[in-house]
């Protein structure tokens, strides 16, 4: 299967969920949570992108555990949360427009048949249907709640191994040019002697690789950070609840970041 303009004028059928989900929009926390890779759903018209169904449960399709932690944290902190509604394989909400990973033809060595040979019209339709509505929702919420102390946190998860190498971190805090929020989160995590914590590991925020926090956090001068949790520590409800509690306490320790970066 190869993707082309034959996928039609629309990506989603009328009975399918929208491009994003907004949870607790009137939350009182000075915080917006986002989860770019919350879902492994593929639009019906794209026929699973030609992948075996079991592939859609893997990390190439989404960040397992991230949405559950994000939802729990939104409830615990009374914070609004915006979650992406479809798989990163359809269009990756956290990739720059020029990135080859925006609509990947391969992911972690796995060919994605439904993304091959897409014409520009088909690419633009995915962006118009899924990518831009998600980012417009984030921008609209921030516009409506203009406050220099509002924090923006993106929740992700990462694989326990990469290229056969074990990743020892339980959690990583990523930042780019603005380290304000990340540094406070890292200081709060330092008291947990049972945790291996990554400072810009396993990932950092980079212009070539990331989009959400640079567009909505850095450009507005808002404190922002990415939280990455290892997937094997957020597999069960008990594990997820433990991380929700830990992260809620961590955020409460951050304090207010009023100054612009």
ABEGO torsion letter per residue (X at the ends): XBBBAAAEABABBAABBBABBBBGAABABBBBBBBAAABABBBAAAGGGGBBAAAAABAAABBBGAAAAAAAAAAAAGBBBBBBABBAAABBAABBAABAAABBABBGGBBBAAABGBBAAAAAAAAAAAAAAAAAAAAAAAAABBBAABBBBBBBBBBABBGGBBBABABBBBBBABAAAAAAAAAAAAABAABBBBBGOABBBBAAABAAAAAAAAAAGBBBBBBBBBAAAAABAAAAAAAAAAAAAAAAAAEBBABBX
